Amino acid sequence: MFSRFLRALCIGVFLLIFVQFSLRAQMFDWAVSGGGALFNEITCLNAGSDGNLYAAGYGIYPIVVTDTLAGTDTLIVETDTLLTPDVQLLAFDAAGEIIWQKTIQGTGNDWASYLAATANNNFFVAGSFTDTLYFETDTLGTPGISQSQCFAALVNNNSQVQWAMQTHGTATATTAALAADAAGNALLGLQFSDTLILQADTITATQNSNFMVLKLNQAGEVVWRRTGSGSQNVTLTAITTDAEGNVYACGYFTGSIAFGSVLYFALDETDAFIAKLDAAGNMLWLKTLAAMANQSFGAVAAGNNGELYVGGHFNESFVLNTDTVHALGANTAFIARYLPGNGTMQWLTTLGGQGITSGNCLHTDTNGNAWLTGNFTQSLVVNSDTIAAQGEEDLFVWKVLPDGNSQRPYTAGGSYSEAANGCTFDVDGNLYIAGGFDTQTVLEGDTLFSQGSFDYFLARLNALMLTGIPTQPANNNNAMPLLVNVYPNPAKEVANLQIPFATQPLQLILAQADGKIVWQQTATGGQTLQLPVYNLPRGMYVLHLYNNLQQATVKLMVWQ
């Protein structure tokens, strides 16, 4: 009796370990990192129409600047010892290899927070700076290191700056958001507290807090601008455009918000807002998410099929229509869907845990799904499962379907902290995320080590994570059949997979009937593998085996 119990226990432990390490698709195809002696972080990321990735952020390190006196051969070397952040621009190919990197130097605090690629292989970059910022085409300046102003620039895919512009004013102004429309224009969001000078225009602040949405053409000229204000504080956080050129801007406010001819008062301390403008800058509607939960919108995305999503967070439970939206931990993230025609909210789906959960970047895929990337502390709670953070702060990638149903988030991280700041889809539907990490991070099979205190990272999600459907080899139509044997079938606890000799290693994928992956592994031919199925729901599954030359598809019934 004891030996039978011991044998069963050993089998159970083996299967548990096997399931834990094998019944999970790899999250990333690859991950790369870079940095210097101190701090480097990617704050924004966008895929270009040329298939390359363009990123912006900042670096803090001693910079050596060389120059030559006019009319002489004397070399002047100047070292920036202020250790203030400088703008950093980077270009990567689809495999994560650096094509070029460039530093825009300044004497103050310089941040590139937003980047938007255009259809003609250029990209806009925008941020805030103090004191002096040196572009190759323009030198920008503020009255001193204590006053911030906004900048925007157009850069081509060879790193050459086409132009750079800035705001001026009597008080601080900051860049709040950036997007590009299909015609190659930039939509820029600004915040200012007093008089703002924008090219030839002087804009007078009307209340304590003021914001602006403006359109720039590819020459950097203002096409139109629209201003809004608040009695206490209005924070603009994100802008996006749709296929018709409509503009969506979102954020949060306290007190009141006035935009166009619409005025709203906050129900509690902080309410969220979203506004729609047409391509000519006419405001079509303004909506707020009014509740007693300090809710805010931090990201917005418009899909190709009429989807409009916002991402945000709140810190207390609240009632939405007749349903209670429950808070988890100190901060709960969410995705909400709106009707773009009239601004009616359709649903709101949450993600939270025991600590702080914050979404930073929101995008849609070609199927209309919403993808939110961000960070969490302590844990995430999904249904009855708890996903524990590996370190101080981990990153997550969360997919929500067009009907509001969400999938289990993917998480990654090491013993320290990571910041997932930017995300983008390329023309082939691959999803990339970028940000920064402290000391060391683990992104599935890649362990990255920082060169300084904080380094940037860039990673591409595995295609199986995006679709849940196995990717077939490129020459699948010419693949030879592979004769495999699966027994017992139906199976209750373990299914044996007998694989004949194969000319190349095989990709093995077990999927549900709807295509969702439950197991994958790479294996060589000429062996028998055991597939643990005792924890799978009863039903039909499809087993795919393939390489570039051979393939097989077998139906497997799980009978519990």
N, C-alpha and C positions, 0 to 999 in steps of 0.2 A: 504493500500500500504506500509506504513512504517513498520507495523508488519511483513509483508511478507519479506521485505528487511532485517529486524532484524533477522528473523528466518533463512533466507538464509545465512546471515553473520555468525550466531552462528554455523550453520552446517558446513560452510566452514572452520571456525577456528578449530572446532572439528576434521574435516577430516585432516586439515593441521597438527595439533598436532599428530594425530594418525599416519599419514604417516611418520612424522619426527622421531617418536620414535619406530614405529613398523615395517616399511617397510625397515628394514636393518638387515642383519644377524649379529650376535655377532662375533666380530673379533677374540677374544682369547678364548680358552678353559680354560686357567688358566694363572696366572702370579705370580711369587714369587720374593723376593728380599732379600738381605743380605748385611752386611757390619759391619764396626767398628766405632771407634770414629772420624775418619777423612775421608780418601778416599779409596774406593774400586770400581773397575771397571773390568768387563769382556771384554777383547779385542778380544778373538777368541773362537770359539765353533765348535765342531765336534761330530757327532754321531758315537758310536762304533758299531761293529758287534754284541755285546752282548745286544744291545738295550738301553744301558745307554748313557748319554750325558757327554762329557768331555769338560771342559772349562779352560781357563787360562787368567790371567790378572795380576793385581798388587794391592797391599794394602799399604797404608801409615798410620802407627800407631806406638806408642811405643811398642817395642817387648822386652819381658823378656826372656833371654836365661839362662838356668841352666846347670851346668856341675859339675863334681866331680873331685877333684884332684887325681892324680894317687897314689894308695896305701893308701889313707885316705878316711874318710867319710865326709870330709869338702865339703859343697855345695857352689858353687860360683854362684852368681846371677849377671848378667850383663844386663843393660837396654840400648837399642839403642835409644838415644835421638836425633839422627840426623834427624829423620823424613824423611828419604829417601824411595823411593818405593822399595818394595820387591816382588818377584814373588809369585803369588798365583795360585794354582791348585785346581780344584773342580770336583767332579763327582756327577751327578744327575741321578735319575731314570726317566722314561718316564712321571711320574706324577709331576715332579719338586721337589721331595724330595731329600735332600742332602744325598749321600751315604758316602762321605768323603770329607774333604778339607785339604789342606796342604800348608804351607808357606815355600818357599826356601829363606832363609835369606841371607843378604849381608850387607856390610858396605858402598856401594855406591848406584848408581841409577840402579836398576835392573828391566827390563821389559820383560815379556813374551808376545810377539805380535802375535805368530803363533802356531797353533796346528793342527796336522793331525793324525787321527786314522788309524790303520792298521787292516787287516782282522783277526789277531790272538789276538785281545783284548789288544794290546799295543797301545800307541800313542807317536808320536814325539812332542816335544815342543821346540820352539826356540825363541830367542830374543837377547837383547843386555844388557851389564852390564858394570859397572866401579868399580874399586878397587877390592874387594874380594866378591865372591859368593860361598856359602857353600851348596854343594849337599852332600847327605849321602855317595855317592861313590867317589866323587872328590871335591877338593877345587880349584876353578878357580880364576885367578887373572890378573889384569892389572897393568901397572906402577903407576897408581894413579887414583884419582876420575875424573880427567880431560880427560882421554883417554878411549874411548869406544871400546869394543871388542864383538865378536859374541859368542853365546853359542848355543848348541843343546843337547838334552837329550832324552833318551828313557825311558818311564814310563809304568808300567803295570797297569791293571785295579784295582789293590789293592793299588795304590799310591806309589809302590816301584820303585825307580829310578834304572834302569839297568846299565846305564852309562851316563856320561856327558862329553862333549868335548868343546873346545874353539879354537878361532883363536888367534894368536899373531901377532905383527907387530910394525912398527915404527910410525904409525899414526892410526887414528881412523878407525874402521871397524864396520859396522852395519848389522844386519840381515834384509833382505828385503822381503823374501817370503818363504813359505814352503808348500809342498804337499807330499802325499804318493801315490805310485803306487800300482797296484794289487798284486805285489810280495812282498810287505812289505818294500820296500826301501823308503828312504826319498829323496826328491828333494828340495834342499836348495838354496836360493838366497842370495848373500852377496854383499855389497858395500864397497869399500876401496879406499883410496887416496894415499897410498904409499906402501912400501913393506909389504906383507902379508905372514905370516908363517902358513901353514895349515898342521898339523901332520908333516910328514917328508919333505914336499915341501916348498920352498920359491918362492913366486910369486912376480915378480917385476912389479910395476905399469908402464903402457906405456904412459898414458896421464893424464890429470888433474882429470878425473873422471873414475873410473873403477868398473866393476861389474863381478860377477861370478855366474854361475849355476853349481851345483855339485850334484852328487848322492852319498848317504851314504847307506850302507847295514845295517842290523839290529844289527850288531856288532859295528857300528859307524865308519867303515872303508870307505875311499873314493874310490868309484868304478871308477868314472871319473869326470873331471871338465872342464868347458869351460869358458873362460874369454872374456869380451868385454870392450870397452872403449869409451870415448867421449872427444871431444876437450874442451867443457865447462862443461856441467853437464849431466849425464845420471842417471836416477832414476828408478831402478827396483822395481815394486810394487806388482806383483802377479805371481804365478806359478800354473799350474794344469797339470794333466796327463789324457790320455784317456785309453780305454780298451786295446789298443795294447802297452801301455807303452810309447807312444810318449809324449813329454814334450812341454808345451806352456808357454812362459814367456813374460810378457808385462810390459810396463811402459811409460816413456816419456823422452825427451832429448832436449837440446838446443845446438846449434852449429852443431856438427856431432856425428854420432854413427857408430862404427865399431864393427862388430860381425861376427866371422868366416871370410869369404872372402868378405863380403858385407860391403859397406860404403854408408851411407846416410847423406845428409845435411838437416837441418831443414829449412822449407820454411819461417817460422816466428820465434817468440821467442821460442815457445814450440811446438813440434810435438809428437804424440803418436807412439809407436812401438809395434809390436808383433812378436815373433820368434817361430819357431817350430824346435825341435830337436827330433831325433829318440831315441829309448831306449838305444842305445849305445853312445849317446851324439853327433852324427853327425848332424850338422845344415842343415835342409832341405830348409827352406826359412825364410826371414826377410821382413816384410812389415811395412810401416809407414802410418799414417793418416796425410797427409800434407795439411795444410790449414792455414789461417790467423786468427785463433780463440783461440790460446793457449790451444789446446786440449790435453788431457792426458788419458791414460788407467790406471784404478786403480784396476780392478778385471777381472778375466778370469775364464770360466767354460766350461767343455767339457761334452756333454751329452752321453747317452748310445746308441743313434741312429745316431751318426755322427754329432751332433750339436756342434758348437764352438761359444761361445759368449764372448764378452768383455764388461765391463762397464766402463764408464769414465765420463768426464765432459769437458765443454768448456765455454768461456765467451763472445764470439762474434759470430754473424751470419757468415756463410761461405757457399761456393758453393761446393757441392759434386756431381761429375759428372755434370749433367745439372740442379740439384735441389738445391734450397737454404735451408740450415738448419738454422732455426731461433733460436736465443738465447732468453731466457726469464730470466729476472732478472740479478743479478750479476754473477750467475753460473748456468749452465744448465746441468743436468745429461742425460745420454743416455745409451742405449744398442745397440750394433752392432753385426751382425752375419757374420761370415767368413766361407768360405769353407776350411775345414782342409787339403784337398789335395794340394791346390796351394796357399792358403792365399788370395783368392779373397773376397772382402767384398760384401755381398749380400744386406744388408739393414742396416739402422741406424734409431732408434726411440728415441725420446727425451721426457724428463719430466722436467718441470721447473715452475717457478712462479715469484713472485715479489722480492724475496730475493735470498738466496743461497740454491741450491739444490745439494746434494752430495750423491752418492751411495758408500756404504762401503763394501758390501758383495754380491756376485753373486753365485747362484746355479741353477741347472736344476732339474726338476722333471722327473718322469718316462715317461711322455708324450712329453718330449722335450721342454717344456716351460721354459723360463728364468725368474728367480725371483731375483729382486734387492732390497736390504734393505739399508736404509740410513736415512738422516736427511734433513730437510728443515726449512728455516726461513720465516716468514711473510705469505706466501701462496704458494699453487700449483694451476696452471691454467690448467684445463682439458677440452678441447673443449671450451664451453662457460661458464663452471662452475668454480668458485673459491673456493678452499678448504682452509680456513684460519687456520693458526697455533693457537693452544690454548695458547701457551706460547712463550718463547724466541726461542725455537727450538723444533720441534716435529719430530717424526719418521714416516717413510713410508715403506710400502711393496708394490712392483710394479711387476705385472705379464705381460710379453710380450710373445705372441704366436710365434710358429716357423716361421710364415709367416711375422712377424714384426708388426702385429696389437697388440695394447696394451689394457689392461683393466684398468678401473678406479682404481687408487692406494688406498690402505687402509692406513689410518693415525690414529695416537694415540698420546696422550701426555697430560700433565697437565699444570699448570700455570708457570712452570719454564723451564727446558731444559732436554732433553733426548739425549743419544747417542746410536744408533743402530749399533753395531760394528760387531757382528758375526751372522751367520745364518747357518742352516744345516737341511737336511732332514734325518729322521730315516728310518729304514728298512720297516716300515709300511707306509711311505709316508707322515708323519706328518712334518710340518715345524716349526722350533724353531728359535727364535731370542734372542739375548742377548746383553747387553751393560751396561750403567750406567745412573743414573738420579740424578738430584739436588732436594733435599728437599721433593718433592712430585710428583708423576706421576699418571695418570689415564689411565689404559689399559682396556678399556671397563668396565666390571663389577668389576674390581679389582682396588682399590686405594692403592698405595704403598707409604710408608713414609720412608725416609732415617733415619738411626741411626746416621750418621755423616753428613759431608758436601756433600758427593757424594757416593751413594751405587750402587751395581750391581743389574741387573734384568735379569730374564729369563722368557720367555713366549712361549706358544705354540699356533699356529694359529688354529682356528676352521677349521675342515675338509671341511666345506661348502665353506670357502674362497678359498680353494685350487682347488676344482673340480667344484663347482657350482652345484653339483648333490647331492641330499639328501642322507644321509647315512641311510640305512634301518636297523632295529633291527637285532641282531644276529640270532634270531630264526624266521626270517621272514616267512620261508616256512610253519611254523606251526601256524602262526597267524590266528585268527578268523576274518572273514569279519566284518566290521563295517558299518552299514547302516546310511549314512548321506544324507542330503538334502541341495542343493544349489539353491537358487532362488533370483531374476530372473536369468535365464541362457539362452541366453546371458544377460550380465549385462552392464550397462552404467556408473553408478556412484558408487553404492554400491551393493555388493552381500551379501546376508544373508546366513550364514552357520549354519544349524541346526544340532547339535551334540547330539546323544543319550547318555545314561549313559555309562561310560567307567570305567573299573576296575582300571585303572591307568591314570595319566595325559598323555595327547597326545601331540606329536610333530606335529605342523601344518606347512607345507611348501608349498608356491605357487611358481611355477617355470615356466619359459618360455618353449617352446617346445624343445629348445636346451639344457635344463637343468639348465640354469642360474637362480639363486635364486632371487626373487623380494620381498619376504615377508616370515617371519617365526615367530612363536610364540608357546609357550607352554600353553595349556589350559586344563581344566577339562571338563568332559562330562556333559550332562544334561543342555546345554545352547545353545543360539543362538548368534553367533558373526556376526558383520558387517565388511566386508572386503572392504575398500575403493579402487576402481579400476579406478576412474575417470582420474587419471594421467598416467595410463598404456597405452602403444601403443595397437592399435587394433590387435586382433589375438587370438590364442588358448593358454591357460595356463593349467597346470596340478597341481591339489591340492592333496597333500599327507598328510594323517593323520595316525599316527601309534604310538604304544607303544610296549612293549615286547609281548603282548598277542593279540592285535587287530590291524587292519589296513584297510585303504580305500584309493582308488585313484579315483578322480573325474576330468573330463575335464570341464573347464570353458572357455566360450567364452566372450571376452571383445569386445563390439560393440560400438564404438564412432561415 
